[in-house]
C-alpha cells in the first residue's frame, strides 16, 4: 500500500488530541507519519504520551506549533510538511475506526479516483444531543473532510484551503473539488465517529453557531442559504409580528405585551412550510425515520433548528462587528 500522511489541525487539549492519535496508531494499516499542527495556547511542545505512542507504533511524528492558526491555515501548513503520497485529514473530535486507512487506501488503489471522502456518523448520548443530531446531521453517514484521503497531486489543481476563516473552509474546498470535476467515492459504511456533540447544551450550541456563521458568512457557498433566509425566514418573522397580539397578548389592550396597530391577518403557510421542512423533510432525508419524529418529537427538533436559523439570520443580515479575526475559540 502507498504511504499516507495524516494531518491533524488542533487547538484542543493534549488529552483530547491523544485520543485521536491513539485511534490512528491502532489502525489496521498504519500511516507513514502523523502531522500535527497545534494552535492551542496551552502548550507549544508535543506531549510525551503522544510522542511515545507514535514511537511504539512505528509512525513518524511531525509536530508544529503555530499560534492563531485557523483550521484551513493549519491544514495548509500540514500539507507543506507532509511527505506521504496520500494525504489523510482528521480532526480532534472525529475518531477514526480501526479500518479507516485500510479501507480508504484500498478504494484509491482499486479505482481511478482522486479522493475517498470521509464517511462520518454523529454520536449522541443525551436526549438533547439526539435532537440536535437528528435535526442537523441525521443518522446516515455524511460526507466530511475529516476522514477524507486524497492523492497528493490533487492540491496542485484545486489549490489549498481558505486559511482566513474559522469555519466552513472544508465545505468550500469540497465544492471547489467537485466544480473541477475530480472523481471521488464515498465508502459503503461509516469510518469516522464525530464526538463533538457529546456534552452539548443550548448555550454552547448558540455560541458555536454564532462563531461559525460569523466566521464563514462571506464564503460563496453560503449565498443560497442567505437567499433562503430572505425568502423563508423573513416572511416567517413577519407572520409572527403580525400575529403578536393574538398569540402573546390575547388581544387584551391592557396587557403590557399588547402592541397597537398590528394587523389581524393570519398567514400560517410560512410557519407550516418551515415546520414541514425542518421538522420532517430534512431529518427524514438524513435517515431519521418518520416514527422517530411522531407524534411530537418533530416539535423540539424544529425549535432547535429555528434557534440556529435565527442566529444565522442575525449574522447574515447585519454588518460584522469589528473583532480580532485571529482570536481562537476553544472548540474546533
Protein Blocks (a to p, Z undefined) as FASTA:
>chain_A
ZZdddddddfbdfklmmmmmmmmmmpfbdcfbdcdddfbfkbccdcfklmmmmmmnopac
dddddehiafklmmmmmmmmpmbfbdcdddfklccdfklmmmmmmmmmmpccfbdcdddd
dddfblmlmmmmmmmnombdcddfehpacdfklmmmnopadfkbfbhjlmmmmmmmmmno
pacdddfbdfbdcfklgopafklmmmmmmmmmmmmmmpmklmmmmmmmmmmmmmmmmmmm
mmmmmmmnnopakbmkbcghiafbdcfklmmmmmmmmmmmmmmmnopafklmpmklmmmm
mmmmmmmmmmmmmmmmpccddddfkbccfbZZ
